[in-house]
Amino acid sequence: MVKNTGKGKEIKIGTVIEALPNATFRVQIEGEEGLVFAYLSGKMKMYRIKVLVGDNVKMEMDDYDAAKGRIIQRL
């Protein structure tokens, strides 16, 4: 699922494949090949929302680099 917001950011849904240090993750986007490097948004860090391997997440993709994203919600 791909959704455009008014600011030009794309929202995609994916599954966490690997947990890396410093609240970073490798995420497999639904319906696409390859992995995306993603980090937690500030609100998720502030409220200590845990993201584990196998979780479905909603990501906001970077405008400049399609290989990076920010996790904004755990589904």
C-alpha positions as a Markdown table, in Angstrom:
| # | Residue | x | y | z |
|---|---|---|---|---|
| 1 | Met | 0.0 | 0.0 | 0.0 |
| 2 | Val | 1.4 | 3.4 | -1.0 |
| 3 | Lys | -0.2 | 6.7 | 0.1 |
| 4 | Asn | 1.1 | 10.2 | -0.7 |
| 5 | Thr | 0.8 | 12.9 | 1.9 |
| 6 | Gly | 0.5 | 16.5 | 1.1 |
| 7 | Lys | 4.2 | 17.1 | 1.8 |
| 8 | Gly | 5.4 | 14.8 | -0.9 |
| 9 | Lys | 6.3 | 11.9 | 1.5 |
| 10 | Glu | 5.1 | 8.4 | 0.6 |
| 11 | Ile | 3.6 | 6.2 | 3.3 |
| 12 | Lys | 4.4 | 2.5 | 2.9 |
| 13 | Ile | 3.7 | -0.6 | 5.0 |
| 14 | Gly | 6.3 | -3.2 | 5.6 |
| 15 | Thr | 7.6 | -6.0 | 7.9 |
| 16 | Val | 10.7 | -5.7 | 10.2 |
| 17 | Ile | 13.3 | -8.2 | 9.1 |
| 18 | Glu | 16.3 | -7.3 | 11.2 |
| 19 | Ala | 16.9 | -5.1 | 14.3 |
| 20 | Leu | 20.1 | -3.1 | 14.3 |
| 21 | Pro | 21.7 | -0.9 | 16.9 |
| 22 | Asn | 20.5 | 2.6 | 17.8 |
| 23 | Ala | 16.8 | 2.0 | 17.0 |
| 24 | Thr | 17.4 | 1.2 | 13.3 |
| 25 | Phe | 15.9 | -1.6 | 11.4 |
| 26 | Arg | 15.8 | -3.4 | 8.0 |
| 27 | Val | 12.3 | -3.5 | 6.6 |
| 28 | Gln | 10.8 | -5.5 | 3.7 |
| 29 | Ile | 8.1 | -3.4 | 2.0 |
| 30 | Glu | 4.9 | -5.2 | 1.0 |
| 31 | Gly | 4.9 | -6.0 | -2.7 |
| 32 | Glu | 8.5 | -4.9 | -3.4 |
| 33 | Glu | 11.9 | -6.6 | -3.5 |
| 34 | Gly | 14.9 | -5.5 | -1.5 |
| 35 | Leu | 15.2 | -4.1 | 2.0 |
| 36 | Val | 14.9 | -0.6 | 3.3 |
| 37 | Phe | 17.0 | 0.9 | 6.1 |
| 38 | Ala | 14.6 | 2.5 | 8.6 |
| 39 | Tyr | 14.8 | 4.4 | 11.9 |
| 40 | Leu | 12.3 | 5.2 | 14.6 |
| 41 | Ser | 10.5 | 8.5 | 14.7 |
| 42 | Gly | 11.0 | 10.8 | 17.7 |
| 43 | Lys | 7.5 | 10.2 | 19.1 |
| 44 | Met | 8.1 | 6.5 | 19.1 |
| 45 | Lys | 11.4 | 6.9 | 20.9 |
| 46 | Met | 9.8 | 9.4 | 23.4 |
| 47 | Tyr | 7.0 | 7.1 | 24.3 |
| 48 | Arg | 9.3 | 4.0 | 24.3 |
| 49 | Ile | 7.2 | 2.1 | 21.7 |
| 50 | Lys | 9.0 | -1.2 | 21.1 |
| 51 | Val | 9.4 | -2.6 | 17.6 |
| 52 | Leu | 10.5 | -6.2 | 17.2 |
| 53 | Val | 11.4 | -8.5 | 14.4 |
| 54 | Gly | 8.3 | -9.6 | 12.6 |
| 55 | Asp | 6.2 | -6.6 | 13.4 |
| 56 | Asn | 4.3 | -4.8 | 10.6 |
| 57 | Val | 5.1 | -1.1 | 10.5 |
| 58 | Lys | 4.0 | 2.1 | 8.7 |
| 59 | Met | 6.9 | 4.0 | 7.2 |
| 60 | Glu | 7.4 | 7.5 | 5.8 |
| 61 | Met | 9.8 | 7.2 | 2.9 |
| 62 | Asp | 12.7 | 9.7 | 2.3 |
| 63 | Asp | 12.2 | 12.1 | -0.6 |
| 64 | Tyr | 15.8 | 11.9 | -1.7 |
| 65 | Asp | 16.7 | 8.3 | -1.1 |
| 66 | Ala | 14.2 | 5.5 | -1.7 |
| 67 | Ala | 16.4 | 3.1 | 0.5 |
| 68 | Lys | 15.7 | 5.0 | 3.7 |
| 69 | Gly | 12.6 | 5.5 | 5.8 |
| 70 | Arg | 11.2 | 6.6 | 9.1 |
| 71 | Ile | 9.0 | 4.2 | 11.1 |
| 72 | Ile | 6.0 | 6.3 | 12.3 |
| 73 | Gln | 3.6 | 3.5 | 13.5 |
| 74 | Arg | 3.6 | -0.1 | 14.7 |
| 75 | Leu | 0.6 | -2.0 | 13.3 |
